[in-house]
Amino acid sequence: MATSSSVESCTVETSDGVKLHTRVFKPREEEEVKDNMVIVLVHPYSILGGCQGLLRGIAVGLADKGYRAVTFDMRGAGRSTGKASITGSSEILDVVSVCKWVADNLSTYRILLVDLMSSVKGAPISGSAVDQIEPVVGYVSLGYPFGLTASILFGRHHKAILKSPKPKLFVMGTKDGFTSVKQLENKLKSAAGRVEIHLMEGVGHFQMEGPAYDSAMVDLILEFIASL
């Protein structure tokens, strides 16, 4: 499929020396960039096969619409160095490091963090990074795992994003096998700041991360950006 965007690869080094393979997707012409917003996309849990390749369709879609999008392999994934952690604690630093690199090198003061979750062990890492990065102005979760097992494993990540005052959008399929609509709504009752929920009727958890839904995810992200 033809695209009006281009992609560049680079390496971002974290403060603990891990080198992260990073890609920047953007419109082919500089004048086609719509505004200063940069979308940083975070892939699913590395230990279960998560990598930035899963985000390519969404990143290309955003770039084709005039936005710059950044993907990266977290430590231990793809061509990045380091080793993945069991609870996602080390990966928080990966998210923070990439966002700081984006702010410094892409001359932006507005970053939107987008998490793609792949399972109950999706390790909602970005939630713990949101308030550590000043340029981050909002957060989007595509399939956030709020079920019982995820709460036990990653409860501290949940608490971090729920207490953040920054605007948040949670997208979930009504047939999600890891988190029910009721669980999502109950969890978000205690969330600080502006919170939005978008339910994909009849869609399962793993369907949402497939290429068939990339276009829908792009549209939802763009709608959220327009509201910020």
BAFI-3210 file (N, C-alpha, C; in Angstrom, 3 decimals, decimal comma, padded with zeros to 6 digits):
// residues 228
n [1|2|3|4|5|6|7|8|9|10|11|12|13|14|15|16|17|18|19|20|21|22|23|24|25|26|27|28|29|30|31|32|33|34|35|36|37|38|39|40|41|42|43|44|45|46|47|48|49|50|51|52|53|54|55|56|57|58|59|60|61|62|63|64|65|66|67|68|69|70|71|72|73|74|75|76|77|78|79|80|81|82|83|84|85|86|87|88|89|90|91|92|93|94|95|96|97|98|99|100|101|102|103|104|105|106|107|108|109|110|111|112|113|114|115|116|117|118|119|120|121|122|123|124|125|126|127|128|129|130|131|132|133|134|135|136|137|138|139|140|141|142|143|144|145|146|147|148|149|150|151|152|153|154|155|156|157|158|159|160|161|162|163|164|165|166|167|168|169|170|171|172|173|174|175|176|177|178|179|180|181|182|183|184|185|186|187|188|189|190|191|192|193|194|195|196|197|198|199|200|201|202|203|204|205|206|207|208|209|210|211|212|213|214|215|216|217|218|219|220|221|222|223|224|225|226|227|228]
n.u [000,846|000,540|002,313|002,562|004,564|007,761|010,517|012,943|015,814|017,352|019,480|018,744|020,130|019,846|019,953|021,179|022,786|021,689|020,982|018,611|016,827|015,392|012,700|011,673|008,803|007,481|005,888|006,730|007,521|008,678|007,003|004,561|004,070|001,770|001,470|003,165|003,032|004,196|003,828|004,504|004,856|004,331|005,353|003,894|004,505|007,792|008,810|006,825|006,962|006,585|007,293|008,585|007,739|005,074|003,752|004,000|002,029|000,170|001,889|002,718|000,227|-000,370|001,719|001,109|-001,061|000,012|001,432|004,232|005,553|006,880|008,519|009,934|012,192|011,960|014,254|015,959|014,341|013,927|016,395|017,481|019,628|020,378|018,246|014,989|012,723|010,898|008,644|008,414|009,709|012,302|011,886|010,455|012,316|013,227|011,070|010,955|013,494|013,371|011,318|012,487|014,566|013,105|011,925|014,233|015,453|013,557|012,471|010,129|007,479|005,317|004,085|002,419|001,686|001,291|000,072|000,253|-001,336|-000,744|-001,613|-002,719|-000,399|000,585|002,037|001,632|003,534|004,026|002,256|003,474|005,379|004,313|003,935|006,524|007,620|007,729|006,938|004,925|001,597|-000,692|-002,310|-002,818|-004,367|-004,429|-006,235|-005,929|-004,770|-006,719|-007,515|-007,781|-005,368|-003,498|-003,606|-002,424|000,186|001,058|000,242|001,372|001,930|-000,651|-001,686|-000,101|-000,862|-003,561|-003,590|-002,502|-002,899|-003,110|-004,779|-006,563|-007,147|-008,880|-009,033|-010,955|-011,970|-015,272|-015,353|-013,087|-010,894|-009,406|-009,946|-012,966|-015,729|-017,014|-015,020|-013,116|-014,544|-015,057|-012,455|-011,627|-013,178|-011,879|-009,926|-007,797|-008,144|-009,030|-010,831|-011,432|-013,395|-013,406|-015,289|-014,933|-017,212|-017,944|-015,327|-012,354|-009,549|-007,001|-007,597|-007,611|-004,927|-004,202|-003,502|-005,866|-007,236|-005,704|-006,196|-008,534|-007,555|-005,744|-007,520|-008,901|-006,839|-006,142|-008,521|-008,481|-006,156|-007,012|-008,681|-007,125]
n.v [-001,198|002,194|004,891|008,091|008,734|008,687|006,819|006,765|005,336|005,054|005,142|005,121|005,860|004,715|005,918|003,947|002,698|001,019|000,300|001,390|000,371|002,488|003,995|006,615|007,842|009,865|012,568|012,809|015,311|018,196|020,391|019,225|018,340|018,490|019,630|020,415|018,145|014,938|011,477|008,882|005,518|002,574|-000,726|-004,088|-006,320|-007,452|-010,019|-011,735|-011,646|-009,088|-006,294|-003,469|-003,739|-004,491|-002,155|-000,764|-000,375|001,410|003,547|004,322|005,036|007,292|009,009|009,344|010,929|013,296|013,501|013,102|010,029|007,806|004,748|002,048|-000,591|-002,083|-002,778|-005,828|-006,646|-007,178|-005,415|-004,096|-003,654|-005,159|-006,632|-007,913|-007,110|-008,816|-007,582|-005,232|-003,048|-002,020|-001,244|001,095|003,097|002,955|004,004|006,604|007,534|007,480|009,322|011,655|011,888|012,344|014,833|016,433|016,048|016,167|018,541|019,197|020,054|018,716|015,599|012,587|009,673|006,332|003,211|-000,165|-003,045|-006,527|-008,721|-010,285|-010,033|-007,645|-005,616|-002,588|-000,374|002,286|003,760|004,204|005,954|008,304|010,655|011,237|012,539|015,611|016,818|015,094|015,113|013,667|010,409|007,288|004,178|001,092|-001,477|-001,957|-003,934|-004,632|-006,709|-009,286|-010,869|-009,260|-007,035|-007,982|-008,580|-006,160|-003,996|-001,589|-000,115|000,329|001,988|004,252|005,378|005,832|007,795|009,934|013,267|013,887|013,951|011,022|008,218|005,238|002,405|-000,360|-003,687|-005,049|-007,742|-008,472|-010,732|-010,556|-008,350|-007,191|-005,107|-004,022|-004,275|-002,487|-000,033|000,191|000,397|002,813|004,665|005,735|007,236|010,052|013,388|014,006|011,452|009,141|006,620|004,267|001,906|-000,971|-002,544|-005,968|-006,803|-008,657|-009,041|-009,691|-009,222|-006,454|-005,692|-006,443|-005,911|-005,281|-003,500|-001,265|001,175|002,081|002,494|004,562|006,623|007,012|007,861|010,267|011,729|012,019|013,536|015,914|016,852|017,693]
n.w [000,000|-000,853|000,669|002,234|003,875|005,643|007,095|009,665|011,220|014,448|017,398|020,806|023,880|027,188|030,627|032,082|030,309|028,333|024,948|022,735|019,951|017,701|015,847|013,707|012,407|009,886|008,005|004,511|003,575|005,235|005,584|005,689|008,201|010,766|013,424|016,533|018,050|019,065|018,746|020,868|020,674|022,494|022,706|023,317|026,143|026,313|026,960|026,198|023,488|022,474|020,357|018,467|015,860|015,815|015,975|013,677|011,639|012,828|013,361|010,764|009,744|011,339|010,588|007,901|008,200|008,905|011,280|013,528|014,535|016,945|017,422|019,328|020,295|023,367|026,085|025,586|023,525|019,988|018,210|020,323|023,193|026,431|029,015|029,412|032,088|034,697|035,871|034,491|035,494|034,881|032,297|032,432|032,516|029,911|028,438|029,499|028,728|025,896|025,445|026,453|024,657|022,333|022,944|023,024|020,510|018,482|018,734|020,330|022,599|023,299|023,881|023,162|024,815|023,854|024,596|023,617|024,474|024,934|026,382|029,499|030,837|029,979|031,056|031,843|031,263|030,463|031,947|034,394|033,672|032,725|034,427|034,950|032,889|031,667|029,110|028,241|027,434|027,437|027,559|025,995|026,050|024,528|025,000|027,856|030,593|033,181|034,730|037,361|037,650|036,316|037,951|040,268|039,393|038,205|039,743|040,746|038,464|037,555|039,613|039,257|036,745|037,209|039,156|037,862|036,752|034,118|030,874|029,814|027,689|027,320|025,418|024,586|023,686|023,707|023,980|025,288|026,743|029,057|030,622|031,869|030,785|032,979|034,973|033,955|034,008|036,763|037,830|036,723|037,985|040,135|039,037|038,488|037,089|033,597|032,045|029,477|027,872|025,288|023,737|021,774|020,040|020,256|019,797|020,376|022,702|021,455|018,808|018,536|018,389|015,918|012,380|011,054|012,570|012,745|011,369|012,619|015,193|014,708|013,973|016,405|018,068|016,812|017,150|019,902|020,235|019,030|020,966|023,020]
ca.u [000,000|001,331|002,315|003,163|005,456|009,103|010,948|014,376|016,213|018,419|019,674|018,601|020,792|019,256|020,933|021,916|023,634|020,994|020,796|017,293|016,617|014,258|012,305|010,875|007,927|007,060|005,527|007,912|007,904|008,633|005,851|003,353|003,882|000,615|001,766|004,350|002,787|004,840|003,214|005,444|004,105|005,035|004,896|003,537|005,492|008,867|008,976|005,805|007,131|006,314|008,367|008,049|007,149|003,626|003,217|004,326|000,826|-000,357|002,869|002,615|-001,062|-000,252|002,607|000,360|-002,013|000,741|002,047|005,440|005,329|008,134|008,437|011,247|012,242|012,418|015,415|015,761|013,489|014,475|017,821|017,908|020,449|019,784|017,398|013,658|012,452|009,659|007,523|008,412|010,277|013,431|011,393|009,985|013,444|013,267|010,044|011,396|014,666|012,931|010,554|013,440|015,273|012,146|011,818|015,496|015,882|012,485|012,043|008,720|007,142|004,059|004,208|001,316|002,127|000,287|000,429|-000,468|-001,230|-000,948|-002,153|-002,818|000,940|000,969|002,905|001,309|004,742|003,955|001,491|004,392|006,304|003,589|004,185|007,968|008,031|006,959|006,285|003,782|000,358|-001,827|-001,999|-003,814|-004,133|-005,165|-006,367|-005,272|-005,132|-007,128|-008,043|-007,227|-003,966|-002,704|-003,553|-001,445|001,522|001,446|-000,570|001,992|001,750|-002,046|-001,829|000,580|-001,636|-004,845|-003,438|-002,003|-003,931|-003,084|-005,897|-006,343|-008,138|-008,750|-009,770|-011,047|-013,017|-016,255|-015,115|-011,754|-010,894|-008,575|-010,584|-014,365|-016,135|-017,303|-013,740|-012,525|-015,308|-014,847|-011,102|-011,481|-013,939|-010,949|-008,871|-007,722|-008,131|-010,000|-010,741|-012,383|-013,428|-013,999|-015,492|-015,055|-018,256|-017,715|-013,911|-011,575|-008,287|-005,936|-008,023|-007,277|-003,529|-003,981|-003,483|-007,216|-007,748|-004,744|-006,836|-009,456|-006,736|-005,225|-008,613|-009,180|-005,708|-006,258|-009,650|-008,037|-005,216|-007,783|-009,382|-006,158]
ca.v [000,000|003,414|005,727|009,406|008,964|008,107|006,312|006,811|004,542|005,610|004,457|005,947|005,208|005,020|006,346|002,786|002,166|000,162|000,951|001,067|000,570|003,410|004,441|007,844|007,894|011,250|012,903|012,924|016,715|018,872|021,303|018,430|018,081|019,302|020,452|020,055|016,909|013,691|010,327|007,808|004,263|001,598|-002,073|-005,009|-007,003|-008,060|-011,434|-012,486|-011,428|-007,720|-005,559|-002,290|-004,105|-004,573|-000,789|-000,116|000,050|002,607|004,632|004,768|005,717|008,612|009,820|009,677|011,980|014,523|013,519|012,316|008,925|007,147|003,419|001,558|-001,886|-001,977|-003,625|-007,254|-006,915|-006,792|-005,091|-003,353|-004,421|-005,299|-007,782|-007,545|-007,403|-009,573|-006,703|-004,018|-001,927|-001,430|-000,688|002,462|003,943|002,972|004,945|007,944|007,901|007,758|010,577|012,746|012,000|012,965|016,255|017,108|015,906|016,464|019,912|019,225|020,197|017,980|014,181|011,710|008,292|005,345|001,840|-001,290|-004,183|-007,778|-009,798|-010,000|-009,641|-006,559|-004,685|-001,220|000,334|003,725|004,396|004,626|006,954|009,507|011,845|011,468|013,206|016,847|017,104|014,216|015,858|012,758|008,977|006,433|002,746|000,223|-002,793|-001,956|-005,104|-004,296|-007,905|-009,656|-011,286|-008,083|-006,159|-008,563|-008,469|-004,812|-003,041|-000,271|000,601|000,763|003,122|005,424|006,040|006,254|009,027|011,013|014,246|014,128|013,329|009,618|007,513|003,792|001,745|-001,790|-004,440|-005,572|-009,184|-008,646|-011,888|-010,313|-007,312|-006,976|-003,704|-003,626|-004,091|-001,248|001,107|000,278|000,879|004,200|005,550|006,382|007,911|011,512|014,094|013,663|010,050|008,742|005,201|003,946|000,463|-001,527|-003,553|-007,298|-007,021|-009,326|-008,401|-009,861|-008,632|-005,030|-005,454|-006,885|-004,858|-004,936|-002,412|-000,149|002,408|002,520|003,001|005,864|007,590|007,283|008,653|011,615|012,374|012,368|014,655|017,120|017,296|018,132]
ca.w [000,000|-000,964|001,867|002,022|005,006|005,592|008,398|009,938|012,381|015,269|018,674|022,006|025,017|028,486|031,625|032,582|029,246|027,371|023,654|022,220|018,520|017,616|014,508|013,643|011,234|009,691|006,625|003,648|003,477|006,538|005,648|005,859|009,631|011,164|014,587|017,307|018,792|018,650|019,397|021,204|020,773|023,328|022,332|024,400|026,982|025,520|027,277|025,459|022,056|022,055|019,686|017,791|014,578|015,986|015,957|012,406|010,928|013,472|013,172|009,367|009,617|011,961|009,750|006,689|008,571|009,186|012,605|013,748|015,472|017,307|018,013|019,760|020,968|024,741|026,400|025,396|022,363|018,693|018,125|021,511|024,115|027,751|029,315|029,885|033,496|034,884|036,224|033,677|036,251|034,146|031,042|032,664|032,129|028,447|027,991|029,889|027,910|024,525|025,453|026,621|023,368|021,413|023,284|022,705|019,119|017,536|019,071|020,716|024,007|023,457|023,551|023,543|025,016|023,467|024,988|023,015|025,382|024,209|027,210|030,917|031,268|029,092|031,773|031,430|031,676|030,219|033,007|035,438|033,120|032,309|035,248|035,040|031,653|031,613|027,825|027,974|027,693|027,461|027,535|025,354|026,231|023,616|025,618|029,173|031,395|034,548|035,376|038,661|037,560|035,951|039,126|041,190|038,811|037,797|040,484|040,911|037,197|037,554|040,532|038,703|035,693|037,760|039,932|037,015|036,386|032,668|030,151|029,496|026,878|027,391|024,338|024,882|023,020|024,660|024,115|025,865|027,639|030,235|031,434|031,486|030,726|034,357|035,660|033,455|034,520|038,214|038,063|036,300|038,875|041,070|038,278|038,565|035,812|032,556|031,619|028,449|027,522|023,984|023,640|020,425|020,178|019,709|019,468|021,406|023,079|020,473|017,537|018,517|018,044|014,554|011,356|010,612|013,409|012,782|010,905|013,665|016,295|014,259|014,051|017,813|018,579|016,241|017,803|021,250|020,074|018,717|022,166|024,036]
c.u [000,879|001,213|003,001|004,135|006,820|009,485|012,465|014,668|017,342|018,528|019,553|019,235|020,165|020,359|021,709|022,631|022,978|020,757|019,515|017,174|015,304|013,973|011,434|010,117|007,430|006,629|006,795|008,429|007,700|007,395|004,529|003,089|002,821|000,878|002,936|004,209|003,566|004,193|004,275|004,629|004,939|004,477|004,583|004,763|006,527|008,966|007,969|005,835|006,821|007,522|007,743|007,418|005,624|002,954|003,388|003,090|000,233|000,574|002,809|001,315|-001,028|000,615|001,911|-000,657|-001,314|001,408|003,330|005,152|006,646|007,832|009,841|011,114|012,743|013,572|015,060|014,892|014,189|015,963|018,315|018,741|019,714|018,883|016,070|013,488|011,090|008,458|007,474|009,032|011,421|012,971|010,815|011,068|013,572|012,284|010,470|012,535|014,273|012,170|011,475|014,219|014,368|012,061|013,054|015,807|014,802|011,829|010,547|008,570|005,821|004,221|002,942|001,870|000,992|000,820|-000,399|-000,251|-001,519|-001,589|-002,306|-001,475|001,468|001,882|002,679|002,380|004,626|003,194|002,373|005,349|005,638|003,962|005,668|008,494|007,168|006,276|005,088|002,500|-000,868|-001,377|-003,154|-003,427|-005,024|-005,189|-005,698|-005,715|-005,432|-007,677|-007,308|-005,748|-003,059|-002,557|-002,531|-000,027|001,975|000,654|000,046|001,912|000,321|-002,216|-001,234|-000,271|-002,980|-004,734|-002,909|-003,129|-004,022|-004,235|-005,559|-007,488|-007,854|-009,643|-009,781|-012,165|-013,987|-016,112|-013,702|-011,798|-010,121|-009,175|-012,019|-014,651|-016,388|-016,022|-013,080|-013,227|-015,099|-013,475|-010,992|-012,310|-013,024|-009,861|-008,964|-007,790|-009,196|-009,772|-011,823|-012,268|-014,048|-014,073|-015,690|-016,011|-017,891|-016,272|-013,184|-010,242|-007,242|-006,310|-007,547|-005,837|-003,196|-004,070|-004,862|-007,778|-006,790|-005,404|-007,784|-008,695|-006,168|-006,304|-008,910|-008,085|-005,812|-007,408|-009,247|-007,081|-005,966|-008,468|-008,432|-005,906]
c.v [001,244|004,241|007,045|009,755|008,330|007,645|006,368|005,998|005,228|004,794|005,465|005,195|005,673|005,413|005,179|002,036|001,241|000,945|000,451|001,383|001,328|003,803|005,690|007,855|009,332|011,482|013,108|014,359|017,404|019,758|020,559|018,078|019,033|020,184|019,865|018,742|015,737|012,551|009,255|006,552|003,213|000,203|-002,951|-005,642|-007,793|-009,577|-012,308|-012,173|-010,029|-007,067|-004,408|-002,593|-004,177|-003,213|-000,084|000,418|001,328|003,791|005,195|005,536|007,123|009,545|010,241|010,789|013,268|014,612|012,706|011,276|008,200|005,781|002,992|000,166|-001,672|-002,950|-005,109|-007,629|-006,473|-006,568|-004,252|-004,262|-004,566|-006,515|-007,309|-007,910|-008,079|-008,656|-005,419|-002,818|-001,236|-000,736|000,717|003,440|004,034|004,008|006,382|008,415|008,263|009,079|011,785|012,970|012,704|014,464|017,033|017,133|016,202|017,807|020,000|019,430|019,486|016,554|013,454|010,298|007,341|003,950|000,841|-002,487|-005,469|-008,870|-009,352|-009,577|-008,517|-005,538|-003,251|-000,244|001,842|004,470|004,914|005,720|008,298|010,749|012,108|012,280|014,439|017,086|016,198|014,927|014,961|011,320|008,218|004,976|001,963|-001,182|-002,902|-003,158|-004,742|-005,512|-008,241|-010,006|-010,108|-007,146|-006,657|-008,336|-007,026|-003,714|-001,661|000,558|001,151|002,022|004,397|006,134|006,534|007,559|010,198|011,968|014,487|013,394|011,915|009,062|006,019|003,168|000,243|-002,433|-005,006|-007,080|-009,459|-009,768|-011,680|-009,280|-007,127|-005,478|-003,193|-003,386|-002,781|-000,033|001,296|000,839|002,378|005,182|006,337|007,184|009,429|012,115|013,616|012,236|009,762|007,244|005,065|002,424|000,044|-002,717|-004,869|-007,647|-007,643|-008,637|-008,484|-009,331|-007,186|-004,759|-005,918|-005,748|-004,426|-003,749|-001,223|001,178|002,962|003,110|004,386|006,931|007,984|008,153|010,095|012,396|012,842|013,552|015,961|017,695|017,857|019,640]
c.w [000,000|000,306|001,563|003,137|004,778|006,991|008,500|011,194|013,134|016,558|019,807|023,167|026,327|029,472|032,223|031,457|028,241|026,083|023,005|020,734|018,327|016,172|014,617|012,325|011,091|008,246|005,790|003,570|004,818|006,679|005,825|007,331|010,173|012,373|015,356|018,073|018,197|019,433|019,614|021,482|021,507|023,074|023,547|025,068|026,164|025,718|026,533|023,963|021,561|021,413|018,904|016,435|014,628|015,851|014,616|011,684|011,505|013,240|011,758|009,169|010,195|011,116|008,460|006,941|009,005|010,554|012,641|014,819|015,707|017,919|018,428|020,360|022,383|024,984|026,267|024,219|021,086|018,715|019,302|022,421|025,454|027,863|029,884|031,354|033,621|035,106|035,409|034,367|035,509|032,873|031,199|032,213|030,610|027,902|028,285|028,986|026,483|024,469|025,620|025,335|022,352|021,668|022,857|021,209|018,077|017,850|019,374|022,211|024,295|022,956|024,019|023,658|024,674|023,785|024,201|023,921|024,636|025,050|028,639|031,484|030,396|029,724|031,319|031,877|031,541|031,307|034,126|034,965|032,841|033,104|035,487|033,860|031,447|030,266|027,505|028,392|027,741|027,293|026,892|025,585|025,288|024,218|026,966|030,006|032,851|035,294|036,670|038,597|037,237|037,151|040,135|040,680|038,636|038,504|040,595|039,635|037,109|038,396|039,939|037,660|036,228|038,535|039,101|036,638|034,877|031,977|029,693|028,661|026,957|026,321|024,620|024,081|024,041|024,863|024,641|026,899|028,926|031,183|030,956|031,458|032,142|035,149|035,244|034,057|036,013|038,551|037,790|037,130|039,803|040,358|038,419|037,166|034,839|032,055|030,585|028,202|026,140|023,878|022,188|020,514|019,485|019,400|020,658|021,625|021,971|019,101|017,414|018,127|016,625|013,561|010,892|011,386|013,495|012,417|011,962|014,845|015,958|014,405|015,501|018,428|018,084|016,874|019,202|021,204|019,853|019,959|023,227|023,983]
res [m|a|t|s|s|s|v|e|s|c|t|v|e|t|s|d|g|v|k|l|h|t|r|v|f|k|p|r|e|e|e|e|v|k|d|n|m|v|i|v|l|v|h|p|y|s|i|l|g|g|c|q|g|l|l|r|g|i|a|v|g|l|a|d|k|g|y|r|a|v|t|f|d|m|r|g|a|g|r|s|t|g|k|a|s|i|t|g|s|s|e|i|l|d|v|v|s|v|c|k|w|v|a|d|n|l|s|t|y|r|i|l|l|v|d|l|m|s|s|v|k|g|a|p|i|s|g|s|a|v|d|q|i|e|p|v|v|g|y|v|s|l|g|y|p|f|g|l|t|a|s|i|l|f|g|r|h|h|k|a|i|l|k|s|p|k|p|k|l|f|v|m|g|t|k|d|g|f|t|s|v|k|q|l|e|n|k|l|k|s|a|a|g|r|v|e|i|h|l|m|e|g|v|g|h|f|q|m|e|g|p|a|y|d|s|a|m|v|d|l|i|l|e|f|i|a|s|l]
***
